[in-house]
């Protein structure tokens, strides 16, 4: 399903709650988007998408090699609506909801500010005056000034609704591109930056200028990272060197694996929420690749090797511009929303035969054929 937004969104994230209307063959899934305009009012947006229930039929016949769609593209037919538009100061570089309370959404602006909203307290249409009213967890933000800020959004504001950063971490020597809390250890977080480094931090440490661990992760800027939700030690990074990398926190001196297929910078990596061996990556080459770690090292025929390494499960080539962000649907395995710089938002899933290979005599190659 492809939807043309009025303006491009640089961010996308599914919200976890899913209303299922009684007697209907669809469920309603909601997304957080951030509309980036040229010189007009920017908005934080909550959109809804109708997806068919499990017993509804999906069209998995589309497979367009001209677009680079290898592996059988499954188009999900549904209805997309903009439910809430909230005025936002400047473009929304990134928006993420609070895991403990998905109604609370934090956004990173081009300025030094991080804004926090409770979208349930806003009307469906924005204030025509253009006024931005962010509401007041611990929150991390990364910045062009080489720093990482830790915020306590429950702290008492110094004036109005403004809260100062609780802690500032200064270990990087270049733009900090991404930061992420560890999923199981509440005091640990990781960061990546244009200084090519991956750093591990502990908020319990008194030293805010030196991480507990630092490694030269890539040969170019490191743009993104993601923790595996099934393993406390495994994470992935993506880089301007066109590769994604697999890491084990227990031994950062050794890169576990390098994923090589992208033709340009990687700007986003995300683990599947439903399968511990599945990782997705996207970037400037307009491709969203899905990788299966369980296939690393498998033997390939020369013909299969031309399509990519054995762990390359699927290539989504539906976008015609740089992919800004994507999100795995937490309630529908294999459903992804991806947004690109040309205003396009796509909701899609690959054909089942790609990931559910039950043929013991052969495997499914990236072109979606048994071999």
Order of alpha helices (4+ residues) and beta strands (2+ residues): beta-beta-beta-beta-beta-beta-beta-beta-beta-beta-beta-beta-beta-beta-beta-beta-beta-beta-beta-beta-beta-beta-beta-beta-alpha-beta-beta-beta-beta-alpha
